[in-house]
Amino acid sequence: MPVAVKLKEILAERNMSQRELARLTGLRPNTISHLCSSDVDRVHLSTFDVICKTLNISLSELLVQEDD
């Protein structure tokens, strides 16, 4: 089963821009943009850790297992 990153939806719910998240996390804007796309295939676990801590969410809120 594929896994999807729900970052784009979470940012929309919070009225937060990708640029704002990049500034708060210290991650490159390109990294945030990539995670908001549907083409995510590789991510460092430390990136997820920083995003989850910054947004005060769990990893299970950020990642969703999709049906095939």
mmCIF file as Biopython writes it, N, C-alpha, C and O atoms, coordinates in Angstrom:
data_model
#
loop_
_atom_site.group_PDB
_atom_site.id
_atom_site.type_symbol
_atom_site.label_atom_id
_atom_site.label_alt_id
_atom_site.label_comp_id
_atom_site.label_asym_id
_atom_site.label_entity_id
_atom_site.label_seq_id
_atom_site.pdbx_PDB_ins_code
_atom_site.Cartn_x
_atom_site.Cartn_y
_atom_site.Cartn_z
_atom_site.occupancy
_atom_site.B_iso_or_equiv
_atom_site.auth_seq_id
_atom_site.auth_asym_id
_atom_site.pdbx_PDB_model_num
ATOM 1   N N  . MET A ? 1  ? 0.834  -1.187 0.000  1.0 0.0 1  A 1 
ATOM 2   C CA . MET A ? 1  ? 0.000  0.000  0.000  1.0 0.0 1  A 1 
ATOM 3   C C  . MET A ? 1  ? 0.878  1.248  0.000  1.0 0.0 1  A 1 
ATOM 4   O O  . MET A ? 1  ? 1.827  1.346  0.777  1.0 0.0 1  A 1 
ATOM 5   N N  . PRO A ? 2  ? 0.560  2.192  -0.865 1.0 0.0 2  A 1 
ATOM 6   C CA . PRO A ? 2  ? 1.335  3.434  -0.909 1.0 0.0 2  A 1 
ATOM 7   C C  . PRO A ? 2  ? 1.048  4.323  0.302  1.0 0.0 2  A 1 
ATOM 8   O O  . PRO A ? 2  ? -0.007 4.238  0.930  1.0 0.0 2  A 1 
ATOM 9   N N  . VAL A ? 3  ? 2.014  5.166  0.601  1.0 0.0 3  A 1 
ATOM 10  C CA . VAL A ? 3  ? 1.898  6.114  1.712  1.0 0.0 3  A 1 
ATOM 11  C C  . VAL A ? 3  ? 1.883  7.521  1.123  1.0 0.0 3  A 1 
ATOM 12  O O  . VAL A ? 3  ? 2.678  7.843  0.240  1.0 0.0 3  A 1 
ATOM 13  N N  . ALA A ? 4  ? 0.972  8.353  1.618  1.0 0.0 4  A 1 
ATOM 14  C CA . ALA A ? 4  ? 0.867  9.735  1.139  1.0 0.0 4  A 1 
ATOM 15  C C  . ALA A ? 4  ? 1.220  10.695 2.271  1.0 0.0 4  A 1 
ATOM 16  O O  . ALA A ? 4  ? 0.933  10.437 3.440  1.0 0.0 4  A 1 
ATOM 17  N N  . VAL A ? 5  ? 1.845  11.797 1.901  1.0 0.0 5  A 1 
ATOM 18  C CA . VAL A ? 5  ? 2.177  12.859 2.846  1.0 0.0 5  A 1 
ATOM 19  C C  . VAL A ? 5  ? 1.063  13.897 2.764  1.0 0.0 5  A 1 
ATOM 20  O O  . VAL A ? 5  ? 0.779  14.417 1.686  1.0 0.0 5  A 1 
ATOM 21  N N  . LYS A ? 6  ? 0.431  14.200 3.895  1.0 0.0 6  A 1 
ATOM 22  C CA . LYS A ? 6  ? -0.705 15.120 3.924  1.0 0.0 6  A 1 
ATOM 23  C C  . LYS A ? 6  ? -0.297 16.550 4.265  1.0 0.0 6  A 1 
ATOM 24  O O  . LYS A ? 6  ? -1.120 17.320 4.760  1.0 0.0 6  A 1 
ATOM 25  N N  . LEU A ? 7  ? 0.935  16.912 4.014  1.0 0.0 7  A 1 
ATOM 26  C CA . LEU A ? 7  ? 1.425  18.227 4.413  1.0 0.0 7  A 1 
ATOM 27  C C  . LEU A ? 7  ? 0.644  19.358 3.752  1.0 0.0 7  A 1 
ATOM 28  O O  . LEU A ? 7  ? 0.314  20.343 4.412  1.0 0.0 7  A 1 
ATOM 29  N N  . LYS A ? 8  ? 0.346  19.234 2.478  1.0 0.0 8  A 1 
ATOM 30  C CA . LYS A ? 8  ? -0.374 20.288 1.766  1.0 0.0 8  A 1 
ATOM 31  C C  . LYS A ? 8  ? -1.728 20.553 2.431  1.0 0.0 8  A 1 
ATOM 32  O O  . LYS A ? 8  ? -2.111 21.708 2.617  1.0 0.0 8  A 1 
ATOM 33  N N  . GLU A ? 9  ? -2.443 19.500 2.785  1.0 0.0 9  A 1 
ATOM 34  C CA . GLU A ? 9  ? -3.751 19.630 3.421  1.0 0.0 9  A 1 
ATOM 35  C C  . GLU A ? 9  ? -3.634 20.236 4.816  1.0 0.0 9  A 1 
ATOM 36  O O  . GLU A ? 9  ? -4.455 21.066 5.207  1.0 0.0 9  A 1 
ATOM 37  N N  . ILE A ? 10 ? -2.623 19.827 5.558  1.0 0.0 10 A 1 
ATOM 38  C CA . ILE A ? 10 ? -2.424 20.347 6.914  1.0 0.0 10 A 1 
ATOM 39  C C  . ILE A ? 10 ? -2.110 21.841 6.875  1.0 0.0 10 A 1 
ATOM 40  O O  . ILE A ? 10 ? -2.627 22.612 7.683  1.0 0.0 10 A 1 
ATOM 41  N N  . LEU A ? 11 ? -1.271 22.239 5.943  1.0 0.0 11 A 1 
ATOM 42  C CA . LEU A ? 11 ? -0.947 23.659 5.811  1.0 0.0 11 A 1 
ATOM 43  C C  . LEU A ? 11 ? -2.190 24.464 5.424  1.0 0.0 11 A 1 
ATOM 44  O O  . LEU A ? 11 ? -2.395 25.566 5.933  1.0 0.0 11 A 1 
ATOM 45  N N  . ALA A ? 12 ? -3.009 23.928 4.538  1.0 0.0 12 A 1 
ATOM 46  C CA . ALA A ? 12 ? -4.234 24.622 4.126  1.0 0.0 12 A 1 
ATOM 47  C C  . ALA A ? 12 ? -5.185 24.795 5.308  1.0 0.0 12 A 1 
ATOM 48  O O  . ALA A ? 12 ? -5.784 25.858 5.475  1.0 0.0 12 A 1 
ATOM 49  N N  . GLU A ? 13 ? -5.324 23.750 6.128  1.0 0.0 13 A 1 
ATOM 50  C CA . GLU A ? 13 ? -6.189 23.821 7.309  1.0 0.0 13 A 1 
ATOM 51  C C  . GLU A ? 13 ? -5.732 24.905 8.282  1.0 0.0 13 A 1 
ATOM 52  O O  . GLU A ? 13 ? -6.551 25.523 8.962  1.0 0.0 13 A 1 
ATOM 53  N N  . ARG A ? 14 ? -4.444 25.127 8.342  1.0 0.0 14 A 1 
ATOM 54  C CA . ARG A ? 14 ? -3.869 26.094 9.282  1.0 0.0 14 A 1 
ATOM 55  C C  . ARG A ? 14 ? -3.624 27.464 8.652  1.0 0.0 14 A 1 
ATOM 56  O O  . ARG A ? 14 ? -3.101 28.372 9.298  1.0 0.0 14 A 1 
ATOM 57  N N  . ASN A ? 15 ? -4.006 27.598 7.393  1.0 0.0 15 A 1 
ATOM 58  C CA . ASN A ? 15 ? -3.751 28.846 6.656  1.0 0.0 15 A 1 
ATOM 59  C C  . ASN A ? 15 ? -2.279 29.245 6.746  1.0 0.0 15 A 1 
ATOM 60  O O  . ASN A ? 15 ? -1.945 30.412 6.949  1.0 0.0 15 A 1 
ATOM 61  N N  . MET A ? 16 ? -1.420 28.258 6.591  1.0 0.0 16 A 1 
ATOM 62  C CA . MET A ? 16 ? 0.020  28.482 6.652  1.0 0.0 16 A 1 
ATOM 63  C C  . MET A ? 16 ? 0.626  28.233 5.280  1.0 0.0 16 A 1 
ATOM 64  O O  . MET A ? 16 ? 0.270  27.268 4.603  1.0 0.0 16 A 1 
ATOM 65  N N  . SER A ? 17 ? 1.518  29.083 4.879  1.0 0.0 17 A 1 
ATOM 66  C CA . SER A ? 17 ? 2.169  28.914 3.574  1.0 0.0 17 A 1 
ATOM 67  C C  . SER A ? 17 ? 3.364  27.963 3.697  1.0 0.0 17 A 1 
ATOM 68  O O  . SER A ? 17 ? 3.891  27.723 4.783  1.0 0.0 17 A 1 
ATOM 69  N N  . GLN A ? 18 ? 3.760  27.446 2.562  1.0 0.0 18 A 1 
ATOM 70  C CA . GLN A ? 18 ? 4.951  26.599 2.523  1.0 0.0 18 A 1 
ATOM 71  C C  . GLN A ? 18 ? 6.172  27.402 2.943  1.0 0.0 18 A 1 
ATOM 72  O O  . GLN A ? 18 ? 7.054  26.893 3.635  1.0 0.0 18 A 1 
ATOM 73  N N  . ARG A ? 19 ? 6.218  28.648 2.525  1.0 0.0 19 A 1 
ATOM 74  C CA . ARG A ? 19 ? 7.342  29.529 2.868  1.0 0.0 19 A 1 
ATOM 75  C C  . ARG A ? 19 ? 7.442  29.739 4.382  1.0 0.0 19 A 1 
ATOM 76  O O  . ARG A ? 19 ? 8.534  29.741 4.952  1.0 0.0 19 A 1 
ATOM 77  N N  . GLU A ? 20 ? 6.276  29.916 5.020  1.0 0.0 20 A 1 
ATOM 78  C CA . GLU A ? 20 ? 6.239  30.095 6.479  1.0 0.0 20 A 1 
ATOM 79  C C  . GLU A ? 20 ? 6.763  28.847 7.182  1.0 0.0 20 A 1 
ATOM 80  O O  . GLU A ? 20 ? 7.545  28.946 8.127  1.0 0.0 20 A 1 
ATOM 81  N N  . LEU A ? 21 ? 6.332  27.675 6.722  1.0 0.0 21 A 1 
ATOM 82  C CA . LEU A ? 21 ? 6.801  26.427 7.334  1.0 0.0 21 A 1 
ATOM 83  C C  . LEU A ? 21 ? 8.303  26.273 7.130  1.0 0.0 21 A 1 
ATOM 84  O O  . LEU A ? 21 ? 9.011  25.839 8.039  1.0 0.0 21 A 1 
ATOM 85  N N  . ALA A ? 22 ? 8.786  26.619 5.962  1.0 0.0 22 A 1 
ATOM 86  C CA . ALA A ? 22 ? 10.228 26.542 5.697  1.0 0.0 22 A 1 
ATOM 87  C C  . ALA A ? 22 ? 10.988 27.450 6.667  1.0 0.0 22 A 1 
ATOM 88  O O  . ALA A ? 22 ? 12.027 27.064 7.202  1.0 0.0 22 A 1 
ATOM 89  N N  . ARG A ? 23 ? 10.467 28.647 6.888  1.0 0.0 23 A 1 
ATOM 90  C CA . ARG A ? 23 ? 11.115 29.587 7.805  1.0 0.0 23 A 1 
ATOM 91  C C  . ARG A ? 23 ? 11.111 29.046 9.243  1.0 0.0 23 A 1 
ATOM 92  O O  . ARG A ? 23 ? 12.118 29.133 9.946  1.0 0.0 23 A 1 
ATOM 93  N N  . LEU A ? 24 ? 9.984  28.494 9.667  1.0 0.0 24 A 1 
ATOM 94  C CA . LEU A ? 24 ? 9.867  27.982 11.040 1.0 0.0 24 A 1 
ATOM 95  C C  . LEU A ? 24 ? 10.721 26.735 11.290 1.0 0.0 24 A 1 
ATOM 96  O O  . LEU A ? 24 ? 11.234 26.540 12.392 1.0 0.0 24 A 1 
ATOM 97  N N  . THR A ? 25 ? 10.869 25.902 10.271 1.0 0.0 25 A 1 
ATOM 98  C CA . THR A ? 25 ? 11.603 24.647 10.437 1.0 0.0 25 A 1 
ATOM 99  C C  . THR A ? 25 ? 13.083 24.764 10.110 1.0 0.0 25 A 1 
ATOM 100 O O  . THR A ? 25 ? 13.896 23.972 10.587 1.0 0.0 25 A 1 
ATOM 101 N N  . GLY A ? 26 ? 13.430 25.756 9.293  1.0 0.0 26 A 1 
ATOM 102 C CA . GLY A ? 26 ? 14.808 25.853 8.825  1.0 0.0 26 A 1 
ATOM 103 C C  . GLY A ? 26 ? 15.085 24.940 7.643  1.0 0.0 26 A 1 
ATOM 104 O O  . GLY A ? 26 ? 16.230 24.806 7.212  1.0 0.0 26 A 1 
ATOM 105 N N  . LEU A ? 27 ? 14.035 24.310 7.114  1.0 0.0 27 A 1 
ATOM 106 C CA . LEU A ? 27 ? 14.179 23.455 5.938  1.0 0.0 27 A 1 
ATOM 107 C C  . LEU A ? 27 ? 14.135 24.309 4.684  1.0 0.0 27 A 1 
ATOM 108 O O  . LEU A ? 27 ? 13.567 25.401 4.689  1.0 0.0 27 A 1 
ATOM 109 N N  . ARG A ? 28 ? 14.726 23.820 3.626  1.0 0.0 28 A 1 
ATOM 110 C CA . ARG A ? 28 ? 14.722 24.557 2.356  1.0 0.0 28 A 1 
ATOM 111 C C  . ARG A ? 28 ? 13.299 24.620 1.799  1.0 0.0 28 A 1 
ATOM 112 O O  . ARG A ? 28 ? 12.555 23.644 1.891  1.0 0.0 28 A 1 
ATOM 113 N N  . PRO A ? 29 ? 12.919 25.755 1.224  1.0 0.0 29 A 1 
ATOM 114 C CA . PRO A ? 29 ? 11.590 25.852 0.609  1.0 0.0 29 A 1 
ATOM 115 C C  . PRO A ? 29 ? 11.342 24.761 -0.446 1.0 0.0 29 A 1 
ATOM 116 O O  . PRO A ? 29 ? 10.216 24.288 -0.594 1.0 0.0 29 A 1 
ATOM 117 N N  . ASN A ? 30 ? 12.386 24.368 -1.170 1.0 0.0 30 A 1 
ATOM 118 C CA . ASN A ? 30 ? 12.231 23.292 -2.165 1.0 0.0 30 A 1 
ATOM 119 C C  . ASN A ? 30 ? 11.848 21.969 -1.510 1.0 0.0 30 A 1 
ATOM 120 O O  . ASN A ? 30 ? 11.092 21.184 -2.083 1.0 0.0 30 A 1 
ATOM 121 N N  . THR A ? 31 ? 12.367 21.723 -0.316 1.0 0.0 31 A 1 
ATOM 122 C CA . THR A ? 31 ? 12.035 20.495 0.417  1.0 0.0 31 A 1 
ATOM 123 C C  . THR A ? 31 ? 10.564 20.498 0.786  1.0 0.0 31 A 1 
ATOM 124 O O  . THR A ? 31 ? 9.874  19.496 0.600  1.0 0.0 31 A 1 
ATOM 125 N N  . ILE A ? 32 ? 10.081 21.612 1.307  1.0 0.0 32 A 1 
ATOM 126 C CA . ILE A ? 32 ? 8.668  21.725 1.692  1.0 0.0 32 A 1 
ATOM 127 C C  . ILE A ? 32 ? 7.783  21.584 0.459  1.0 0.0 32 A 1 
ATOM 128 O O  . ILE A ? 32 ? 6.769  20.887 0.496  1.0 0.0 32 A 1 
ATOM 129 N N  . SER A ? 33 ? 8.160  22.236 -0.617 1.0 0.0 33 A 1 
ATOM 130 C CA . SER A ? 33 ? 7.392  22.153 -1.864 1.0 0.0 33 A 1 
ATOM 131 C C  . SER A ? 33 ? 7.317  20.709 -2.357 1.0 0.0 33 A 1 
ATOM 132 O O  . SER A ? 33 ? 6.258  20.246 -2.781 1.0 0.0 33 A 1 
ATOM 133 N N  . HIS A ? 34 ? 8.435  20.009 -2.301 1.0 0.0 34 A 1 
ATOM 134 C CA . HIS A ? 34 ? 8.465  18.604 -2.730 1.0 0.0 34 A 1 
ATOM 135 C C  . HIS A ? 34 ? 7.517  17.758 -1.881 1.0 0.0 34 A 1 
ATOM 136 O O  . HIS A ? 34 ? 6.812  16.896 -2.405 1.0 0.0 34 A 1 
ATOM 137 N N  . LEU A ? 35 ? 7.500  18.004 -0.580 1.0 0.0 35 A 1 
ATOM 138 C CA . LEU A ? 35 ? 6.635  17.229 0.309  1.0 0.0 35 A 1 
ATOM 139 C C  . LEU A ? 35 ? 5.153  17.542 0.102  1.0 0.0 35 A 1 
ATOM 140 O O  . LEU A ? 35 ? 4.289  16.734 0.443  1.0 0.0 35 A 1 
ATOM 141 N N  . CYS A ? 36 ? 4.867  18.707 -0.453 1.0 0.0 36 A 1 
ATOM 142 C CA . CYS A ? 36 ? 3.477  19.079 -0.736 1.0 0.0 36 A 1 
ATOM 143 C C  . CYS A ? 36 ? 3.011  18.556 -2.086 1.0 0.0 36 A 1 
ATOM 144 O O  . CYS A ? 36 ? 1.825  18.644 -2.406 1.0 0.0 36 A 1 
ATOM 145 N N  . SER A ? 37 ? 3.914  18.022 -2.869 1.0 0.0 37 A 1 
ATOM 146 C CA . SER A ? 37 ? 3.537  17.468 -4.169 1.0 0.0 37 A 1 
ATOM 147 C C  . SER A ? 37 ? 3.099  16.013 -4.008 1.0 0.0 37 A 1 
ATOM 148 O O  . SER A ? 37 ? 3.217  15.430 -2.930 1.0 0.0 37 A 1 
ATOM 149 N N  . SER A ? 38 ? 2.601  15.451 -5.079 1.0 0.0 38 A 1 
ATOM 150 C CA . SER A ? 38 ? 2.163  14.050 -5.022 1.0 0.0 38 A 1 
ATOM 151 C C  . SER A ? 38 ? 3.266  13.094 -5.454 1.0 0.0 38 A 1 
ATOM 152 O O  . SER A ? 38 ? 3.034  11.890 -5.563 1.0 0.0 38 A 1 
ATOM 153 N N  . ASP A ? 39 ? 4.462  13.616 -5.701 1.0 0.0 39 A 1 
ATOM 154 C CA . ASP A ? 39 ? 5.561  12.795 -6.203 1.0 0.0 39 A 1 
ATOM 155 C C  . ASP A ? 39 ? 6.623  12.469 -5.154 1.0 0.0 39 A 1 
ATOM 156 O O  . ASP A ? 39 ? 7.786  12.259 -5.498 1.0 0.0 39 A 1 
ATOM 157 N N  . VAL A ? 40 ? 6.241  12.427 -3.904 1.0 0.0 40 A 1 
ATOM 158 C CA . VAL A ? 40 ? 7.207  12.169 -2.838 1.0 0.0 40 A 1 
ATOM 159 C C  . VAL A ? 40 ? 7.572  10.688 -2.856 1.0 0.0 40 A 1 
ATOM 160 O O  . VAL A ? 40 ? 6.702  9.822  -2.773 1.0 0.0 40 A 1 
ATOM 161 N N  . ASP A ? 41 ? 8.872  10.410 -2.968 1.0 0.0 41 A 1 
ATOM 162 C CA . ASP A ? 41 ? 9.295  9.012  -2.942 1.0 0.0 41 A 1 
ATOM 163 C C  . ASP A ? 41 ? 10.359 8.742  -1.884 1.0 0.0 41 A 1 
ATOM 164 O O  . ASP A ? 41 ? 10.541 7.599  -1.465 1.0 0.0 41 A 1 
ATOM 165 N N  . ARG A ? 42 ? 11.067 9.792  -1.449 1.0 0.0 42 A 1 
ATOM 166 C CA . ARG A ? 42 ? 12.094 9.624  -0.421 1.0 0.0 42 A 1 
ATOM 167 C C  . ARG A ? 42 ? 12.142 10.864 0.469  1.0 0.0 42 A 1 
ATOM 168 O O  . ARG A ? 42 ? 12.082 11.999 -0.002 1.0 0.0 42 A 1 
ATOM 169 N N  . VAL A ? 43 ? 12.251 10.607 1.761  1.0 0.0 43 A 1 
ATOM 170 C CA . VAL A ? 43 ? 12.363 11.708 2.726  1.0 0.0 43 A 1 
ATOM 171 C C  . VAL A ? 43 ? 13.202 11.218 3.893  1.0 0.0 43 A 1 
ATOM 172 O O  . VAL A ? 43 ? 13.082 10.071 4.323  1.0 0.0 43 A 1 
ATOM 173 N N  . HIS A ? 44 ? 14.045 12.090 4.394  1.0 0.0 44 A 1 
ATOM 174 C CA . HIS A ? 44 ? 14.798 11.762 5.606  1.0 0.0 44 A 1 
ATOM 175 C C  . HIS A ? 44 ? 13.842 11.778 6.800  1.0 0.0 44 A 1 
ATOM 176 O O  . HIS A ? 44 ? 12.991 12.662 6.905  1.0 0.0 44 A 1 
ATOM 177 N N  . LEU A ? 45 ? 13.980 10.819 7.679  1.0 0.0 45 A 1 
ATOM 178 C CA . LEU A ? 45 ? 13.126 10.767 8.862  1.0 0.0 45 A 1 
ATOM 179 C C  . LEU A ? 45 ? 13.292 12.013 9.725  1.0 0.0 45 A 1 
ATOM 180 O O  . LEU A ? 45 ? 12.348 12.440 10.389 1.0 0.0 45 A 1 
ATOM 181 N N  . SER A ? 46 ? 14.482 12.593 9.717  1.0 0.0 46 A 1 
ATOM 182 C CA . SER A ? 46 ? 14.703 13.813 10.498 1.0 0.0 46 A 1 
ATOM 183 C C  . SER A ? 46 ? 13.862 14.973 9.960  1.0 0.0 46 A 1 
ATOM 184 O O  . SER A ? 46 ? 13.484 15.866 10.719 1.0 0.0 46 A 1 
ATOM 185 N N  . THR A ? 47 ? 13.569 14.964 8.665  1.0 0.0 47 A 1 
ATOM 186 C CA . THR A ? 47 ? 12.713 15.998 8.076  1.0 0.0 47 A 1 
ATOM 187 C C  . THR A ? 47 ? 11.298 15.876 8.626  1.0 0.0 47 A 1 
ATOM 188 O O  . THR A ? 47 ? 10.685 16.873 9.007  1.0 0.0 47 A 1 
ATOM 189 N N  . PHE A ? 48 ? 10.784 14.654 8.665  1.0 0.0 48 A 1 
ATOM 190 C CA . PHE A ? 48 ? 9.459  14.434 9.247  1.0 0.0 48 A 1 
ATOM 191 C C  . PHE A ? 48 ? 9.441  14.850 10.712 1.0 0.0 48 A 1 
ATOM 192 O O  . PHE A ? 48 ? 8.471  15.446 11.182 1.0 0.0 48 A 1 
ATOM 193 N N  . ASP A ? 49 ? 10.502 14.540 11.422 1.0 0.0 49 A 1 
ATOM 194 C CA . ASP A ? 49 ? 10.591 14.876 12.839 1.0 0.0 49 A 1 
ATOM 195 C C  . ASP A ? 49 ? 10.485 16.390 13.051 1.0 0.0 49 A 1 
ATOM 196 O O  . ASP A ? 49 ? 9.724  16.850 13.902 1.0 0.0 49 A 1 
ATOM 197 N N  . VAL A ? 50 ? 11.242 17.147 12.282 1.0 0.0 50 A 1 
ATOM 198 C CA . VAL A ? 50 ? 11.227 18.614 12.399 1.0 0.0 50 A 1 
ATOM 199 C C  . VAL A ? 50 ? 9.840  19.166 12.064 1.0 0.0 50 A 1 
ATOM 200 O O  . VAL A ? 50 ? 9.338  20.042 12.768 1.0 0.0 50 A 1 
ATOM 201 N N  . ILE A ? 51 ? 9.228  18.668 11.012 1.0 0.0 51 A 1 
ATOM 202 C CA . ILE A ? 51 ? 7.906  19.151 10.608 1.0 0.0 51 A 1 
ATOM 203 C C  . ILE A ? 51 ? 6.864  18.819 11.673 1.0 0.0 51 A 1 
ATOM 204 O O  . ILE A ? 51 ? 6.058  19.676 12.037 1.0 0.0 51 A 1 
ATOM 205 N N  . CYS A ? 52 ? 6.872  17.608 12.164 1.0 0.0 52 A 1 
ATOM 206 C CA . CYS A ? 52 ? 5.904  17.200 13.194 1.0 0.0 52 A 1 
ATOM 207 C C  . CYS A ? 52 ? 6.063  18.033 14.468 1.0 0.0 52 A 1 
ATOM 208 O O  . CYS A ? 52 ? 5.070  18.460 15.056 1.0 0.0 52 A 1 
ATOM 209 N N  . LYS A ? 53 ? 7.283  18.260 14.887 1.0 0.0 53 A 1 
ATOM 210 C CA . LYS A ? 53 ? 7.505  19.073 16.084 1.0 0.0 53 A 1 
ATOM 211 C C  . LYS A ? 53 ? 7.060  20.510 15.875 1.0 0.0 53 A 1 
ATOM 212 O O  . LYS A ? 53 ? 6.451  21.109 16.762 1.0 0.0 53 A 1 
ATOM 213 N N  . THR A ? 54 ? 7.356  21.065 14.713 1.0 0.0 54 A 1 
ATOM 214 C CA . THR A ? 54 ? 6.988  22.453 14.419 1.0 0.0 54 A 1 
ATOM 215 C C  . THR A ? 54 ? 5.476  22.626 14.356 1.0 0.0 54 A 1 
ATOM 216 O O  . THR A ? 54 ? 4.941  23.610 14.866 1.0 0.0 54 A 1 
ATOM 217 N N  . LEU A ? 55 ? 4.785  21.676 13.733 1.0 0.0 55 A 1 
ATOM 218 C CA . LEU A ? 55 ? 3.335  21.763 13.590 1.0 0.0 55 A 1 
ATOM 219 C C  . LEU A ? 55 ? 2.590  21.155 14.775 1.0 0.0 55 A 1 
ATOM 220 O O  . LEU A ? 55 ? 1.363  21.226 14.851 1.0 0.0 55 A 1 
ATOM 221 N N  . ASN A ? 56 ? 3.337  20.561 15.690 1.0 0.0 56 A 1 
ATOM 222 C CA . ASN A ? 56 ? 2.757  19.913 16.865 1.0 0.0 56 A 1 
ATOM 223 C C  . ASN A ? 56 ? 1.733  18.844 16.456 1.0 0.0 56 A 1 
ATOM 224 O O  . ASN A ? 56 ? 0.599  18.821 16.933 1.0 0.0 56 A 1 
ATOM 225 N N  . ILE A ? 57 ? 2.178  17.967 15.561 1.0 0.0 57 A 1 
ATOM 226 C CA . ILE A ? 57 ? 1.345  16.863 15.099 1.0 0.0 57 A 1 
ATOM 227 C C  . ILE A ? 57 ? 2.121  15.562 15.222 1.0 0.0 57 A 1 
ATOM 228 O O  . ILE A ? 57 ? 3.341  15.566 15.391 1.0 0.0 57 A 1 
ATOM 229 N N  . SER A ? 58 ? 1.409  14.462 15.137 1.0 0.0 58 A 1 
ATOM 230 C CA . SER A ? 58 ? 2.066  13.160 15.165 1.0 0.0 58 A 1 
ATOM 231 C C  . SER A ? 58 ? 2.394  12.725 13.739 1.0 0.0 58 A 1 
ATOM 232 O O  . SER A ? 58 ? 1.841  13.246 12.771 1.0 0.0 58 A 1 
ATOM 233 N N  . LEU A ? 59 ? 3.283  11.783 13.635 1.0 0.0 59 A 1 
ATOM 234 C CA . LEU A ? 59 ? 3.655  11.251 12.322 1.0 0.0 59 A 1 
ATOM 235 C C  . LEU A ? 59 ? 2.442  10.612 11.639 1.0 0.0 59 A 1 
ATOM 236 O O  . LEU A ? 59 ? 2.316  10.665 10.415 1.0 0.0 59 A 1 
ATOM 237 N N  . SER A ? 60 ? 1.558  10.013 12.427 1.0 0.0 60 A 1 
ATOM 238 C CA . SER A ? 60 ? 0.370  9.379  11.841 1.0 0.0 60 A 1 
ATOM 239 C C  . SER A ? 60 ? -0.607 10.408 11.264 1.0 0.0 60 A 1 
ATOM 240 O O  . SER A ? 60 ? -1.437 10.060 10.424 1.0 0.0 60 A 1 
ATOM 241 N N  . GLU A ? 61 ? -0.521 11.658 11.699 1.0 0.0 61 A 1 
ATOM 242 C CA . GLU A ? 61 ? -1.344 12.713 11.109 1.0 0.0 61 A 1 
ATOM 243 C C  . GLU A ? 61 ? -0.742 13.200 9.791  1.0 0.0 61 A 1 
ATOM 244 O O  . GLU A ? 61 ? -1.462 13.634 8.892  1.0 0.0 61 A 1 
ATOM 245 N N  . LEU A ? 62 ? 0.571  13.125 9.689  1.0 0.0 62 A 1 
ATOM 246 C CA . LEU A ? 62 ? 1.276  13.608 8.509  1.0 0.0 62 A 1 
ATOM 247 C C  . LEU A ? 62 ? 1.279  12.582 7.379  1.0 0.0 62 A 1 
ATOM 248 O O  . LEU A ? 62 ? 1.201  12.948 6.206  1.0 0.0 62 A 1 
ATOM 249 N N  . LEU A ? 63 ? 1.367  11.313 7.723  1.0 0.0 63 A 1 
ATOM 250 C CA . LEU A ? 63 ? 1.419  10.232 6.738  1.0 0.0 63 A 1 
ATOM 251 C C  . LEU A ? 63 ? 0.153  9.414  6.763  1.0 0.0 63 A 1 
ATOM 252 O O  . LEU A ? 63 ? -0.380 9.104  7.829  1.0 0.0 63 A 1 
ATOM 253 N N  . VAL A ? 64 ? -0.332 9.062  5.578  1.0 0.0 64 A 1 
ATOM 254 C CA . VAL A ? 64 ? -1.554 8.268  5.464  1.0 0.0 64 A 1 
ATOM 255 C C  . VAL A ? 64 ? -1.288 7.116  4.519  1.0 0.0 64 A 1 
ATOM 256 O O  . VAL A ? 64 ? -0.717 7.292  3.443  1.0 0.0 64 A 1 
ATOM 257 N N  . GLN A ? 65 ? -1.709 5.942  4.936  1.0 0.0 65 A 1 
ATOM 258 C CA . GLN A ? 65 ? -1.580 4.769  4.071  1.0 0.0 65 A 1 
ATOM 259 C C  . GLN A ? 65 ? -2.811 4.698  3.175  1.0 0.0 65 A 1 
ATOM 260 O O  . GLN A ? 65 ? -3.943 4.662  3.658  1.0 0.0 65 A 1 
ATOM 261 N N  . GLU A ? 66 ? -2.577 4.680  1.867  1.0 0.0 66 A 1 
ATOM 262 C CA . GLU A ? 66 ? -3.665 4.663  0.896  1.0 0.0 66 A 1 
ATOM 263 C C  . GLU A ? 66 ? -3.899 3.263  0.361  1.0 0.0 66 A 1 
ATOM 264 O O  . GLU A ? 66 ? -2.993 2.430  0.351  1.0 0.0 66 A 1 
ATOM 265 N N  . ASP A ? 67 ? -5.111 3.014  -0.080 1.0 0.0 67 A 1 
ATOM 266 C CA . ASP A ? 67 ? -5.435 1.734  -0.725 1.0 0.0 67 A 1 
ATOM 267 C C  . ASP A ? 67 ? -4.853 1.732  -2.126 1.0 0.0 67 A 1 
ATOM 268 O O  . ASP A ? 67 ? -4.725 2.777  -2.764 1.0 0.0 67 A 1 
ATOM 269 N N  . ASP A ? 68 ? -4.506 0.550  -2.593 1.0 0.0 68 A 1 
ATOM 270 C CA . ASP A ? 68 ? -3.979 0.418  -3.969 1.0 0.0 68 A 1 
ATOM 271 C C  . ASP A ? 68 ? -5.024 0.674  -5.000 1.0 0.0 68 A 1 
ATOM 272 O O  . ASP A ? 68 ? -4.741 0.603  -6.196 1.0 0.0 68 A 1 
#
